[in-house]
Amino acid sequence: MGPFHLFSVFMVSFLNVAQKRNRNKISESFPNFNIIFRQNGEKNLPNQNDDLPHNYRGRLLRNEQCKSMREYRWRDRVDVDSSENKSAACVPEGPTLRSALPYQKVPNMNQSYVVNLEMLTTALEECMNCHEGPLDLRNSCNVHNEGVCPVMKVKCARCDHINILRPAEHHGTGRRGPPTFDVNSRAGLGALHSGIGHAHYSGLLSTIGISSLSSSNFKNRERESGKVVEEVARESCQRFNDEEKRLSSTGEEEIVKVGVSYDMGWRKRGRSHDSSSGVGTAVGLQTGKVISYATRNTICRVCAEAQKKNQEAVAHDCRKNHQGSSKSMEANVAVELFSGALSSGVAYTTYVGDDDSATESHLKTLVTYNIEKWSDINHASRALGTHLYAAKGKVKGLTPNIISYIQRCFTYCVNQNKGQPLLLMEGFSAIVPHAFGDHNKCSASWCGYKKRSKRL
């Protein structure tokens, strides 16, 4: 036998002796433990059956041990202080478990909640059983939160009935289950509006000291709010589409020609064109309101997880409707909006947008009616600045201040000469010489140098 084997045998023998001594001490301190341990250290379960599984016998042993310790700890009768207004009748005789003691402190009472004061006052007016009142919040026997709102159990001092109070507006969200507080649903709506997720939402409320929704409940509230937002958006677009049609109509034509401003927005900023989602909107030139929109998504988490596991995706509301780069979303959505406008009795014959050649080419090729393209002054000024910055290294004296000044003069010229193409051409040809001190082509109506010369 090796030294390691001898050491192992010695340790096992030592532990058996120590375990027997500990059991003897426990039996002396806790007499009830005699039903659990014999003097020889073997387990002795009540109504022991050798056919029971080993794990089941162990569970019975643990239950008997816990029960004996509780009875020993609470075997004395609980003393009740009359100054605390607690009745001795509520204290049970004999061994008392902790769960049967009078309430000393209600959990979650020292916490902040969101409540409706009017509904709380109304709920405390009378008991639901004896119709006597008012109820006293000091008789609250349990409070648990559902999101940011509490559900309170208040005991009636007259009939001992437990009243369940929901001190905030609530609504049903399905065929079964408890109602949901309106504030929790508004939390999902606010998250969609502000563009934050569950982590930021929980961080804000935890700093204030208010409990927050769980991640699954938060997602359910987001989905609940999202459906309502989409329905309101469709109704709003239809209402302003009819208003734009009425303002642009010149007679009894079947298809009314309207002008729109179209652009695409992405979730991710930058020029990498790798955003997973985007939204395109058409804004009426007469009303200045969104009259049509469409979204594009390249990712669906449910489908992606099912594909990763080589399984078929479960039935869900899949929003993946685009394949390709994020840049191609703009042209794709434009074709959908301009083609679908005919079903609403309008045709977007005038299109104001950026100088995206791909979008313009798709509209001319895939839309069945003619479209006139107008350049957006903001995008045109930005494109001018981009070209000027690109030529900065080749042109001496073309500093960032000069570039900003040229962009500003370009915007002024366009705004001051609306509907006057000849004056617009003259103004454009005078911008660069004016910026470098040559005022021969300038007009006294806008050039400060010539205005001062006339005064002198």
Secondary structure, DSSP 4 states (H G I P E B T S, - for coil): --HHHHHHHHHHHHHHHHHHHHHHHHHHH-GGGGGTB-TTS-B--TT--TTS-HHHHHHHHHHHHHHHHHHHHT-SPPP--GGGT--GGGSPSSS--GGGSPPSS-TT-SSB----HHHHHHHTSS-TTT------GGGEEEEEEETTEEEEEEE-TTT--EEEE--S-EE--SSSS--EEHHHHHHHHHHHHHT--HHHHHHHHHHHTB----HHHHHHHHHHHHHHHHHHHHHHHHHHHHHHHHHH--SS-SSEEEEEEEEEEESS-SSS---SEEEEEEEETTT-SEEEEEEEES--HHHHHHHHTT-PPPS--------S-SHHHHHHHHHHHHHHGGGGTEEEEEEEE---HHHHHHHHHH-SS--EEEE-HHHHHHHHHHHHHHTTTTSTT--HHHHHHHHHHHHHHHHHTTT-HHHHHHHHHHHHHHHTT--TT--TTT-HHHHHHHH-
